[in-house]
Amino acid sequence: MGWVASVLVAVIGPGPVAAASADYFLDEADRSPGEFHLDGAAERKADALAHFVTGVLAEENSGPEQALANYRQALALDPGFTKLAIEVAYDYLRRGDPTEAIGVLKDAFKAAPHDPEPALALGSIYLRHLRKPDLASRYAEAALKVAPDRFAPYEALWEIAVAQDDRTTAARVISRALRAKATDAGYWLQVADFLTNAATQGEAFTLDEKTRAQLGTCLERAAAGAGKDASTLARIGDFHALCRDFDAAAGFYGQAADLRPSLPNINERLASTLIELGRTAAAIPVLQRIIAANPLDLAAYDQLYRLYQAEGDLPRALKNLEQAIIIDRTNLERQRDLMVLLLQSGRFEDAATRATEAATIFPRVPFFLYVEARSLAALHRYPESLAAYERAALLAAGDDGSLLNSMFYFDYGCTAQLAGRNVKAAELFRKAIELDPKNADALNALGYMWAEHGENLDEAERMIRRALAIDPANGAYLDSLGWVHYQRGDYALAVEELLRAAQAMPGPDPVVHEHIGDAYFALNRPAEALLHWQKAAGLDSANKTLAAKIDAVVSRVAEKNQ
């Protein structure tokens, strides 16, 4: 009945409605129905209202025919009742009677010449139902004359031109709309909405240079008329965001958020534009406000943990991601991200525990077994890690097999090597190389494992040289090649290669310096050997084998000097 109430106000004004409402709540004894008289116009309006109300009741009880008869009687008494006239006209159209519809609207247009709605409705009927664009244009122009600061008449004229495939006239109509003297921000936002809708084809949105300039004009004028209306400022921001002008969008969203913090989704829109601009520091407090207002907002937690992750602040990234998972633990993507962040943070105990939990939620996803295996290996729990790798491989073989890539077998092989299962490790490294012949780490790992044990030295050298062909400046690979020379007994070449490795490493490395020391010692150059062993010991004080080498050389020198 909201529309009916508004119609009552339109017919008799707000005073009588309020009086009638007040009277409804008075006791019978308190009412004072004094005699009163209406002039001719007021009496016709009162009779029109009576027929209108009768029509509303008839529509509910007696059917549309009886209602229409009462509505026509109401309009006969008050033809300027435009809202009812338009409703009745469209009722006639639904019945297939455009002539009656036009008659009703023409009477309304004559009775209310300053209301553009009857003229717009007439233009629509002449265009869509009667295919008479000239008459449609005449009424659209009449509506424009009455309401030059409303966009609806311009839109009607544009539609008439397009219906005739007259693109030139259509373009002129938009130019006229852009020259309007309207100061209301709503008008310019309507024009902006029209321009952006016209530029949208399916899901694609493209603006040519001319339309972009026109849209810019609309938004400038809308901003000039917006004042401190937060909703209007936010809508202007929406248009800028649509055009990917995120800097301007963020400015309008920020103003709207300051003026009205409770405006729906304003902080979300502001945060999104700040993220698009790469302004992480500004986006984070906005997202925190969203969470403060709604602690269950998963999207805000997601954005926060990704922003913190991008900044390298893994503790805060984990805090927000874990909160999101508390709210919804069944989201696979978040659980995967959690595993990655725990591994990156070195929280291997937590990673192993959380991976086991996730595997119970997603029993058909082998990724979590893989994370468990890697975490257990980092904790030196090699037998358990190998068992987890085996389970992951079996489960992955039953799905699309995407997990079973070169890096999976490389990691698996490293764990097997650390567990002392060199034959298994060699098999896994070969599988990694088969899947990716350019996996330099796998090539080097296989070659170095053989070199460490003095086995398959020729093949070990071929593997390492293949790795160096991919990454010639890799210090670890140069160290492996030097160790092959050492195991062959070519100590001078070993020293040369190992010194190159030390220079190529990103920082001092205890293994490389120990190897250099071993090669110098084999060349009977104990002073150089001692120097490099001591460097290695300074980097790895827990290496007891290294300490024994140093003690042996120091003791020999001491005995010689006695």
GUTOR-905890 format. One record per residue (C-alpha): x, y, z. Coordinates in steps of 0.05 Angstrom, whole numbers, plus 5000, padded with zeros to 4 digits. Last residue first. Example, Ala and Ser with C-alpha at 12.3 -4.5 7.8 and 13.67 -1.06 7.14 Angstrom:
// GUTOR-905890
X|Y|Z
5273|4979|5143
5246|4910|5156
This chain:
// GUTOR-905890
X|Y|Z
7189|4411|5386
7166|4449|5324
7148|4386|5285
7106|4360|5343
7067|4426|5346
7055|4425|5271
7028|4354|5275
6984|4371|5334
6954|4432|5297
6941|4388|5236
6906|4334|5277
6866|4384|5318
6840|4418|5254
6819|4351|5224
6784|4332|5289
6746|4397|5291
6722|4384|5220
6696|4316|5239
6661|4347|5299
6620|4396|5256
6579|4433|5310
6619|4498|5301
6595|4507|5230
6613|4577|5203
6675|4587|5247
6692|4515|5234
6691|4527|5158
6738|4586|5165
6783|4543|5209
6783|4489|5157
6801|4540|5104
6862|4565|5142
6883|4495|5164
6884|4471|5092
6925|4531|5070
6977|4515|5125
6973|4440|5112
6996|4443|5039
7009|4370|5027
6968|4369|4963
6917|4325|5000
6915|4378|5054
6900|4431|5001
6842|4388|4975
6814|4376|5045
6818|4450|5061
6782|4468|4997
6728|4417|5015
6720|4446|5085
6715|4516|5055
6660|4492|5007
6621|4457|5063
6626|4517|5110
6597|4568|5060
6616|4641|5061
6563|4681|5024
6526|4683|4957
6572|4627|4932
6610|4643|4867
6676|4661|4901
6676|4597|4942
6659|4556|4879
6717|4586|4841
6763|4565|4898
6733|4495|4893
6748|4490|4818
6821|4509|4827
6830|4466|4889
6799|4406|4852
6845|4417|4792
6904|4413|4840
6875|4353|4876
6865|4307|4816
6856|4246|4860
6792|4223|4826
6753|4239|4889
6782|4309|4888
6762|4321|4816
6690|4299|4833
6693|4346|4892
6710|4404|4847
6650|4389|4804
6605|4388|4866
6634|4455|4889
6620|4485|4821
6548|4462|4827
6541|4495|4895
6572|4559|4870
6522|4568|4813
6553|4612|4760
6542|4566|4701
6468|4554|4713
6438|4510|4658
6506|4487|4630
6527|4479|4703
6472|4428|4715
6493|4389|4653
6565|4392|4679
6541|4362|4745
6506|4304|4711
6566|4290|4666
6613|4292|4725
6571|4243|4765
6569|4197|4703
6645|4196|4703
6649|4190|4779
6602|4131|4784
6619|4123|4858
6667|4161|4904
6615|4164|4959
6610|4240|4960
6618|4241|4884
6557|4196|4875
6514|4242|4919
6544|4302|4883
6522|4277|4814
6452|4260|4837
6443|4326|4873
6472|4366|4815
6424|4337|4764
6365|4345|4813
6383|4418|4826
6391|4431|4751
6320|4409|4735
6329|4422|4660
6314|4349|4640
6246|4356|4674
6205|4293|4682
6265|4248|4668
6308|4290|4714
6259|4281|4772
6255|4206|4758
6332|4202|4758
6332|4238|4826
6282|4188|4852
6322|4127|4830
6386|4157|4858
6351|4170|4925
6326|4098|4929
6397|4073|4917
6424|4124|4967
6379|4104|5025
6419|4139|5079
6358|4176|5108
6388|4242|5083
6391|4211|5013
6318|4189|5018
6298|4259|5040
6335|4289|4981
6301|4240|4934
6231|4259|4958
6247|4332|4948
6272|4318|4877
6213|4272|4863
6164|4326|4882
6204|4378|4844
6200|4339|4779
6124|4332|4782
6080|4283|4817
6032|4335|4844
5997|4341|4777
5979|4267|4777
5907|4280|4756
5881|4236|4812
5899|4164|4830
5974|4173|4823
5969|4229|4874
5945|4181|4928
6002|4133|4917
6054|4188|4914
6027|4222|4977
6028|4156|5014
6101|4144|4993
6121|4215|5012
6088|4206|5081
6127|4141|5092
6192|4177|5071
6178|4233|5121
6165|4183|5178
6232|4149|5163
6267|4217|5158
6245|4252|5222
6300|4304|5213
6250|4361|5230
6259|4388|5159
6242|4318|5134
6179|4317|5176
6158|4383|5145
6171|4359|5074
6130|4295|5086
6072|4333|5119
6071|4382|5061
6068|4324|5012
6012|4291|5053
5975|4357|5048
5983|4360|4972
5953|4290|4964
5881|4316|4963
5831|4258|4969
5826|4260|5045
5809|4334|5046
5785|4346|5118
5829|4290|5146
5888|4314|5104
5878|4384|5132
5890|4358|5203
5954|4321|5182
5978|4384|5145
5964|4425|5207
6008|4380|5250
6065|4376|5200
6062|4451|5187
6061|4467|5261
6124|4426|5272
6155|4456|5210
6146|4528|5229
6202|4552|5184
6162|4613|5163
6163|4593|5090
6137|4524|5110
6081|4554|5152
6064|4603|5095
6059|4547|5043
6016|4504|5088
5969|4562|5103
5962|4577|5029
5939|4506|5017
5888|4510|5073
5863|4577|5045
5854|4547|4975
5817|4485|5002
5764|4523|5040
5733|4475|5090
5762|4507|5153
5715|4567|5149
5714|4615|5209
5776|4584|5241
5808|4583|5172
5798|4658|5165
5831|4668|5233
5890|4625|5211
5898|4668|5149
5898|4732|5191
5950|4707|5240
5992|4674|5185
5998|4740|5146
6015|4776|5211
6072|4727|5225
6094|4726|5151
6107|4800|5144
6141|4794|5076
6103|4853|5047
6068|4808|4997
6049|4761|5054
6021|4819|5094
5978|4839|5034
5956|4767|5022
5938|4759|5096
5898|4823|5095
5860|4808|5031
5837|4740|5056
5818|4768|5124
5776|4821|5090
5742|4770|5045
5726|4726|5105
5686|4780|5141
5667|4744|5206
5694|4798|5253
5646|4848|5222
5656|4921|5243
5726|4908|5270
5740|4866|5208
5721|4923|5161
5762|4972|5203
5822|4925|5196
5812|4925|5121
5816|5001|5121
5878|4998|5166
5912|4952|5115
5894|4990|5052
5937|5052|5068
6001|5011|5079
5986|4969|5018
5981|5026|4969
5992|4982|4908
5941|5022|4869
5897|4961|4859
5902|4949|4934
5880|5021|4948
5821|5011|4900
5800|4947|4935
5806|4978|5004
5761|5037|4985
5708|4991|4956
5708|4947|5019
5707|5008|5063
5645|5035|5026
5609|4968|5028
5545|4998|5057
5553|5069|5083
5567|5062|5157
5629|5106|5156
5589|5166|5129
5628|5229|5117
5697|5198|5124
5678|5137|5083
5648|5181|5028
5711|5224|5025
5755|5161|5021
5712|5131|4967
5718|5195|4926
5794|5196|4933
5801|5121|4921
5762|5127|4857
5807|5183|4832
5869|5140|4843
5834|5078|4816
5820|5106|4747
5803|5037|4723
5743|5062|4683
5697|5021|4728
5735|5049|4788
5721|5120|4765
5648|5103|4757
5645|5072|4826
5679|5133|4857
5624|5177|4829
5575|5129|4863
5613|5136|4929
5609|5212|4924
5534|5208|4912
5524|5162|4972
5567|5206|5017
5527|5270|5002
5574|5325|5026
5567|5370|4965
5551|5326|4905
5539|5382|4855
5611|5395|4836
5625|5321|4838
5568|5308|4790
5596|5362|4744
5665|5330|4743
5635|5261|4735
5593|5282|4675
5652|5317|4641
5696|5255|4651
5642|5212|4620
5642|5257|4558
5718|5253|4554
5715|5176|4559
5661|5176|4506
5706|5214|4458
5767|5172|4472
5732|5106|4462
5708|5069|4523
5711|4994|4531
5675|4947|4578
5671|4872|4563
5623|4827|4601
5570|4828|4547
5581|4893|4510
5587|4952|4558
5600|5020|4527
5525|5038|4523
5519|5020|4597
5577|5066|4613
5547|5125|4575
5478|5116|4606
5506|5111|4676
5546|5174|4665
5483|5210|4641
5445|5186|4703
5504|5208|4746
5500|5277|4714
5426|5283|4732
5437|5258|4803
5491|5310|4815
5438|5365|4807
5466|5427|4774
5431|5418|4707
5447|5470|4654
5445|5418|4599
5502|5418|4549
5518|5344|4561
5446|5325|4546
5450|5363|4480
5513|5325|4462
5477|5260|4479
5420|5280|4432
5469|5298|4377
5499|5228|4381
5430|5197|4371
5417|5245|4313
5481|5220|4278
5466|5147|4296
5399|5148|4258
5383|5074|4258
5309|5092|4264
5304|5056|4331
5370|5090|4349
5339|5159|4339
5277|5141|4381
5322|5113|4436
5363|5177|4437
5300|5219|4442
5276|5177|4501
5344|5182|4535
5342|5257|4527
5272|5259|4558
5295|5215|4617
5356|5258|4633
5320|5310|4675
5344|5382|4678
5305|5404|4616
5239|5383|4648
5179|5415|4613
5215|5428|4548
5245|5357|4552
5176|5327|4561
5151|5364|4499
5212|5340|4461
5195|5268|4481
5123|5281|4458
5144|5304|4388
5196|5248|4383
5143|5195|4395
5098|5229|4343
5155|5225|4292
5175|5155|4314
5107|5123|4298
5117|5049|4308
5050|5041|4344
5071|4999|4403
5144|5016|4416
5151|5086|4389
5081|5115|4398
5074|5081|4465
5142|5106|4491
5128|5177|4468
5061|5176|4504
5094|5152|4568
5145|5208|4563
5090|5259|4553
5051|5232|4613
5114|5235|4656
5137|5306|4639
5093|5340|4691
5086|5415|4677
5027|5406|4630
4984|5371|4684
4913|5372|4657
4934|5371|4584
4985|5315|4595
4934|5276|4636
4881|5281|4581
4934|5259|4531
4953|5201|4575
4882|5174|4582
4869|5181|4507
4935|5146|4490
4917|5087|4534
4848|5083|4503
4879|5080|4433
4933|5030|4456
4880|4975|4471
4917|4908|4473
4895|4891|4544
4966|4901|4569
4964|4969|4535
4900|4986|4571
4934|4970|4638
4992|5013|4615
4945|5072|4607
4912|5059|4675
4980|5059|4711
5000|5122|4673
4936|5158|4691
4942|5136|4764
5010|5168|4770
4986|5229|4730
4926|5250|4773
4918|5310|4727
4854|5279|4697
4818|5291|4763
4743|5278|4756
4749|5236|4693
4811|5205|4723
4773|5180|4784
4718|5153|4739
4770|5117|4698
4800|5087|4762
4730|5064|4783
4720|5028|4716
4790|4999|4719
4776|4969|4788
4712|4937|4764
4749|4904|4707
4810|4885|4749
4773|4839|4798
4719|4845|4851
4758|4837|4916
4829|4863|4913
4821|4905|4851
4753|4928|4877
4786|4954|4941
4836|4994|4900
4781|5018|4854
4738|5041|4912
4799|5080|4937
4806|5113|4869
4732|5127|4864
4734|5162|4932
4796|5199|4914
4764|5225|4851
4704|5247|4892
4750|5285|4939
4788|5315|4881
4722|5337|4849
4701|5368|4916
4767|5404|4922
4758|5435|4853
4686|5456|4867
4697|5485|4936
4690|5440|4996
4643|5452|5056
4648|5434|5129
4601|5410|5184
4635|5390|5249
4654|5319|5263
4684|5328|5332
4717|5262|5352
4734|5253|5425
4674|5210|5442
4690|5161|5385
4760|5151|5413
4816|5180|5370
4866|5136|5333
4833|5141|5265
4827|5216|5272
4903|5222|5272
4908|5183|5207
4853|5225|5175
4888|5288|5197
4954|5265|5169
4921|5247|5104
4884|5313|5103
4949|5353|5112
4994|5315|5064
4958|5335|5000
4891|5312|4974
4910|5275|4909
4986|5269|4914
4982|5250|4988
4932|5196|4972
4976|5173|4914
5035|5166|4962
4992|5123|5007
4970|5079|4948
5043|5070|4928
5061|5046|4997
5000|5000|5000
